[in-house]
Amino acid sequence: MSVIIITGASSGIGFETAKTLAQQGHKVYAGARRLERMEALRNCGVQTLQLDVTDSSSISRFVETVMEREQRIDVLINNAGYGYFGPIENVSMEEARRQLDVNIFGMAELTKMVLPVMRAQGKGRIINTSSIVGRSILYFGGWYHVSKYAVEAFSDSLRIEVKPFGIDVVIVEPGGIRTEWGIIAADHLQDSSKGTAYEKEAGNEAALLRKGYSIRFLSSPKVVAKAMCKAVNRRRPKVRYVIGRGATTILLLHRLLPARWWDALMRSTARIWK
């Protein structure tokens, strides 16, 4: 049995992962800003704690509470994050900073607090939720992509640094997963583009996001939870887990297509599916 802490556990991937790991017999501590949304996890044996990854004191209380109860942390799953889509010109710098605060700086601060614990134990595992858009670009995803590319670089750098201490770093890269993420991103995109030079094209892309995240083709969050469990349970996990229908294909196309072809494909897709 491992002592596991996971962030962003109030819905979607984090919720399913916390539930599945607890059902496997692990001691799971789940954190999120809204405790009431994790009530169902308590029925599965998950310990729920309030956590705001943009608040240093909240992060400290979270880690200290787990250490007081368990005296160890075996696995950290950095899953908290959200998507704010919008043209780079239109997204306020305040919102851009918030995107980075949640998706990368909060992850970094929590990781920094947990590393001394794992180093003292002589072992540990850190699993970071990135995305296939941490290695590819979608239309109007600018600041979200910046945050996820940063997660990739952060994780790759960290993996090299902490390996001598017996600590593994794993990156999970979901593709299109059937959660509320896409609808929220679409709303942000449309709101940030109203009355601007990007309104028409952004409206097309927002319509595509809503349509795409409303169909059954997308993978269930349970698929990602299954990969997370592999990353936790395997003696030697992969460095990266690419998860979800079409995820591998998208990454392959992004790598093989000339940049201008990819750009044209992204601009045209929204118009085709509008």
N, C-alpha and C positions, 0 to 999 in steps of 0.2 A: 504494500500500500504506500502510495506517495502522498505527500502534502502538496496540494496544488492551489495556486491562486490564479484567478482569471478575471480580467477586466471586461467591461462592456457586455455584461451577462444578462441584461434585462430583456433582450430579444434576439431573434435570429441566430446567427452562428454561435455567439457566446452562450446564449441560453441552452441551445441543444448540446453544446460541448460540455458545459458544466453538468447538465443532467446525465449525459452518457457516462462521463468519468465517475460520477458519484455512484451510478448503478453498477459500475465495474468494481467498486469497493474502495476507490480512492477517497481521501479526505479533501474535499473541495471547498475553498473559500471564494465566493463570487462577489465581485464588486460592481456597482453601478450607481449613478446619481439618484435614481428613483428606486428606493427599496420596495415599494408596493408592487412594482412590475416583476419582482423576483419571488413573489410569495409562493408561486407554484414550485419553485426550486426547493424550497424548504421541505416540501412534502416528499422530495426525492433524497433528502439527507444532505443537501447542500447548505453550508453556512453562508448566510448573506450579510454583507456589510456595505454601508454607504461609502461611495468612493467617487470623487471628482478628480480626474487625472490632470486637470489644469490648476489644481490647488495643492500646493506643497504640504500644507498641514493635514489635508485629507489623505494624501499619499502616506505621510508619516504615521498617522493613526491606523491606517489600514495594515501596514506592514507590522507595526508594533503589536497590534491586537493578535495577528496570526502568530507572531513569535511568542507572545505571552502564553498562548494556548498550546502551541505545538513544539516550540523550541527548534523548529527547522522549517525550511521551505525547499522542497525538492524541485518543483516546476513552477515557472512563471509563464503564463500565457497572456501576452499583451494583445488584447483583442479590441479594446475601445477605439472607436473611430467613427467618422461620419463623412458624407460627401456633399460638398458645396460646389455645384457646377455653375459656370457663368463665364462670359468673356473676360479675359484678364483686365481689359480696360475698364470694365464695369464693376468688377468685384472690389469692394472697399478694402483698403489695407488693414483695417480693423478685422474684417471677416477673414482675410488671407492669414493674418496672424493667428486668429482663433483656429483655423483649419490646421495650421502647423502645431499650435499648442496641444490640440487634442490628439492629432494623428502621429506626431513624432516627438515633441518635447515632453509630453506627459509620459509616453512610453520610455523615453530616455531617463527621466527622473526616477520613475519606479524601478527601472532596471538598475540604476546606480545604487539605489537603496538595498536591493536584494543581492547584488553581487558579493558584498563582504560576507553575507551569511553563507552563500554557496561556496565561496572560496574557503571559508573556515571548515565547512563540511568536507571539502575535497571533491565535491561533485554537485551537479545541478544541471538543469536544462531550461533554456529560455526559448519560447516559441512566439514568434512575432507574426501577426496577421498583416500581410501586405496585400497585393492584388496583382492580377495580370496587367493592370494599368500602372504598375510600378516598373513595367518593362515595355509598355506600349502606350500609345496616345489616342484618346478618343476626342471627338469634336467638343469643344467648350469645357473640357475637364481640367483646364490649366492648373489651378492651385491644388486641386485634389491630387493630380498627377505629381506635382512637386512634392507633396507630402509623402506619397507612396514610393516615389523614386528615392526619397530620403530614407524611408524605412529599409529599403533594399541595401543602400550604402551603409547605413548604421549597422544593420545585421551582419553584413559581410565583414565589416571592419571589426566588429565585436567578436565574431567567431574566431578570428585569427588571434586576437588578444587574450581570450579567456580559455582557449583550449589547453594550455599548460596546467590549468587549475582543475581540470576534469569537468569543465562546464561546456555543454553543447549549445549551439545556437541554430535554430531551425526557422525557416521562412515558409509560411503557408500562403499560397497565391490563388485565391478564389477567382473564378471568372464570373459569369452571370449566375447569381444565386437568388432564389425566389424569396426575397425579403422586402421590407419597406424602404430599403436604401434607395432603389431606383426612383420611386415615386417622390421621395424627399428631394433627391438630386434634381429631378425634373421641375419641381415647384421652385426650388432655388434658382434654377436656370431661367425660368420664365419671369420670375419676379425681378431678377437682377437685370433683365434685358428690356423691360417695358420702356417704350419711348426712346430707345436708342437705335443707333445704326445697325445693331445686331438683332433687332427684335424679330424679324421674319425668319432668319436662319435658326436663331435660338428657339423660336417657337416650334419649328420643324423637329429639331433635335429633342426638345422636351416631349413632343408627341410620340416620338420614337421610343424614348425611355419609358414613358407610361405604358405604351403598348407592349414593349418588350418585357417589362416587369409584371405584366398582368396575364401572361400566358403560361401554360404548364410545361413548355419546352425547357425552361430554366431548371437547374438542379435545386434540390431541396437543401436547406441548411444542414440536414442530417448527413449529407454527403461530405461536407466540410468537417463536421464533428467527427466523422469516422476517420478522416485523415489526421485530425488533431490527436485522436486517441492513438493512432499508429505512432505519431511523433512522440507521444508521452511514453508509450509502452515498449517500443522496440529498443533493444540494447544499443543498436547503432542506427539511428534514424537517418533518413535522407537529409541533405542540406535544404532542399526545396521540395515542396509538394504543390504541384499545379492541379487545381481541382475545378470541376464543373464542365458542363457540356460546351464544347467549342473553345475552351480555354487554350488548349495546346495548339489548335489550328490558328487562333488569333496571334499567338506569340510567334508561330512559325511564319505566318504571312508578314508580320511586322519586321521580322529579321530578314526575310528574303526580298521583299518588295523594295524598289528604290523609294527614297523618302517622298519624292513628289507624287509617286503613284499612291502611296499610303494616304497622303494628304488629300488627294482627289477622291479616294475611296471613302474617307470619313465624311467629306463634304457632300458626296452624292448619296450616301446611304440614307441620311435623314429625309432627303427629298423623295427617294424611291418609296420609303415605307410610311410617308406621311398620310 
